[in-house]
Amino acid sequence: MRRALTFLIIAAGLAAATAQQPAVPDAADPVLTIVFKDGRRVQSSAVRLQGGTLMSAVTDKGIKGEIGYPLDTVQKVEFPMPSQLQTAAALLAGNKPIDAIAQIEPVLKSYYPLRAIPGNWWPQLAMLRLNAMVLTGRGSDARPLITELAHSAADGETMQAIRVEEAAAWVREGSPDKAVAQLESVIRETSRPDIAARAWVETGNGLSALKRWEPALLAYLHVPVFYPGQKNLLPAALLGSARSLAGIEDVDSAKDRLQEIIDNYPASPEAVSARTELDKLNKTNPNRT
């Protein structure tokens, strides 16, 4: 069978190239599979991009080198899942975003040069990084990462998650109508509960920005009612619902919801906001009706 391109780089040249752009940062001797659009499958110990060419490490009669394949002939590369992906996801689920970021950062950096290769793990890692930023109150700093994610080689469901974060940025930037329309589309199309729950929270945020308090309240309540397993989103949904209740002047219910956040999620960023807003409500509305 004809080789796609020439055997290009020998010995030291390959070592230098792959050291600059490692394929799988947490595996000592990784095995990757390149899947071509014509059905062929080729194994490799490392890959990297050189312009529009996928460079694959090979060894021929003891000599190390690379073979190049046009990227547009490649359906995907099957990379082993980085162990940090599951670890960071578990930390986020346990409301430990700072620890999750510490897990993600090194492997995210290593995968960055490979982000245009279909099948790579950079979009999923970057999404976890983005979610961690939001949970630590740094969502307003996320625009560059959101923009880069929107141009990544992400799979369909990951792209839906990216659309949610793009809509969240539009809410922060003052375009809630645009955000709500996109979120409605995501909710219809996604099959993942974590993406749907996040979309409902951001729908509530968009409707709140429009002062449409009753539909905002219903949006937030989707999370505890239909997605109670998404525990990392419950504080945000409860805080949003408290603000919506205050918006429709159900002050006593708003107070109860804020106290629920303080009691059940004391270490969350939302608990800080809940204490401030509860103090304000108690001063302006001291007596229960």
N, C-alpha and C positions, 0 to 999 in steps of 0.2 A: 504493500500500500504506500502510495506517495505521501511524503511528509508535507505538511501544510506550507511551511517556509523552511528557510535554511537553519542548520545547526549553527547558532549565532555566537554564543559567548562561551569561552572555555575556562575551566578551573577558577582562577582567581577573579576573573571578571564576573562570573556568576555569583561567587561568594559575596563580592562587594555589592552587586545589584540586589540580591535577596536580603542582605543585611539591612539595606536601606528601606526595603518594603516587605517585611515579613508577611507571609500569608496567614498563619495562625499563631498568634502570640503565646498561647498557653499550651502548646503541644511541642514536645521535643523532636518528634519525627512524624510530622503530620502526613496523612494520606488524603489528598483531595481528589475529587473526580470531576473532570471537565465533561460536561454533557453538551454535545453539539446538536444543532437543529436538524441534522440529517440522521440523528439517532446514535451516532458513534459516542463511545465513552472512553476517556483516556485518563489514567491515573497520573498524579504528579505529587511531588513532595512540597512544592511551593509554586505560587504564581505571582505575577506582578503585571502592571500595565505599563506599556510604552506607547504613548499616543493612542491609536486605535487598535493596537495589537496586544493580545494576551500572551505574555511570555510564560512558558511552562518549563520548570526545571526537569532535566533528564540526565541520565547517566548512560553512556554508550561505551562498552568495553572498558569500563573503569574510568572513563573521562567524563567529567561533569560539564554540562552545558545547558543551553536553552533552545526550545523550539517555539517559534512564534505562530500564533493563530489569529486571523482577523477577528476582532471582537464581535462583529456582526454575524459571524457563523456560530457563535456560542449561545446556547439556550440558557445555561446557568453553570455555575461551579458549585459543587456540593462541598461546603466547608464544614468541618466538625463544629458543633455548637460550643462556643466558649463557656467554660464553667461559670465565669463571672456573670453571665446573663441570668441564669437561674438564681444565683446567690443574690444579685442586686434586686431581682424581682421579688424575692422573698423578703428582703429588707424593706422595700417599698410597701409591700403588703402589711408589714409590721410597723409602718409609720416611722421608719428610720431612714429618711432620705439622705442625710449627710453621710451615713455609713454606705448607702447605696452608691453615692457619687464616688466615694473612695474606691469602691470595687470597679466601677465602670471606667474611670478616667484612663488608666494605662492601656487597657485593651481597646478602648474607643480610639485612642491615638494611633495604635498599631494598625487598626483596620481602616483608618481614614484614607490612605492611598489606594485602597481597594474598593472604595464605595461605589464606583461606577460599574463594578462587575456584578451581573445578575447572580443572585443567590448568596451574596456576602451578608454578614451579620451587622454591618455598620448601621443600617436604619433602625433595627431593633434596639441596638445598644444606645443609639442617639435618642430614641424615643424614651427609653428609661431615664437617660440623663435629663431630658426635657421635663419629664414628669417629676423627677426629683427636684429640679429647679422650681417648678410650680409649688410643690409642697413646702419648700423652704421660703416661699414668698418672693422668689426671684423671677416670676413669670415675665415681668416687664423687660428683663434682660435677654429673653429667649429668641427675639426676632431673627438674629443671624442664623441660629441653629434651625429654626423653623424654615427659613428660606432655603437653606442647604438641603434639608430633608425633603422639601417639595421637589427638588431636582435629583433626588437619589434614585437608585435602582431598587425601589421597594416593592414588595409584593402587594397584592390587592388590599388585604386587611390592614397592613402597616400603613399603606397610603390613606386609608380611612382615618386611622389614628392621627396621621399628619394633618389631615383636613380639619380635624377637631381642634388641634393646637393652632392652626392657622386662623380658624374662626375665633378662638379665644384671644388671639393677638388683635384681631379686628375689633373685638369688644373693647379691649384696653385702649385702642387707638381711635375710638370714637365712631366706629361703623357697625353698630349692633344689628341693624336691619340686614345687612349683608351677611353677618355672622349667623343669625338665626336661620336664614334661608339655607345656608350651606349645612348647618347642623341638622335641619330637618331631612335633608338628603342622606346624610350619614346614618341617622337613626333608621331610616327606611332600608338602607342597603347592608349595614353591618350585621354579622352573625355573632360577634364577640361581645359578651356582657360587659367587659371592662371598657371597651370603646363606647358602647351605648350609654353606660352610666356616666362616663366623662362627658359625652355629648349632651346628656340631659342637664348636668350641672352647668355647662357653658350656655345651654339654651336659657336656663334660668338667669344666668348673669346677663345675657343679651336682653331678655325681656325686662329685667330689672332696670337696666340702663335706659330702656324706653318707658320706664315707670308703668309698665303693664303688670301690676302686682299679682293679680289673681292667676293669670296663666303662668307667671314666673313661679308662684307657689306650687302649682301643679307640676311644673317641670322638675323642681327640686325634689318633690315628694316621690317622684319615680325612683329615686335611688334607694331610700330605705324600704320602700314597698316592694319593688320589683328586683332590686339588685343589692340585697343586704350583705351579700358576700364580698362586695367591693368596699371593704372596711376603710381603706385609706381615703375614700371619697365621702364617707359619711359626715365628717366634721364640716366640710365645705357645703354639702347639701343642707345640713341643719342650719348653718349660719345663713345661707341664702334664704331658707324658708323663714327664719326669724325676721330677717329684714323685710321679706314680703309681707309677713303678718303685721309688722309695724306699719308698712305702707298702706295696708287696708284698715289700719287703726284697730286691729285686734291686739292691743298692747299686752294684755295679760298672757295670751298665748305666745307672743313674741318673747316675753320674759321667761316663760317656762322653757322654751326652746333654747334660749341662750344659757340658762342654768344647766340644761342637759349637756350642752357642749362642755361647760366648765367642769361638771361632775365626771363625765365619762371619757373626755379626751383632754385632760389637763395639760398634756405636753405638746399639744398641736398648736400651730400658728393661729388657728381659728379661735382657740381658747383665749388668746390675748385680746383679739378683737371682741370676743363675746363679753369679756369682763368690762371692757371700756363701754360697749354699747349698753350693757345691762345697767351699769352705774348711771349712764345718761338717762335711760328710761325710768329708773327709780327716782331720779331727781325731778324729771318733768311729769311723771305719772306715779306718785308715791303710793296711791291707794288702789287696791284691786277692786274691780266692780263686781 
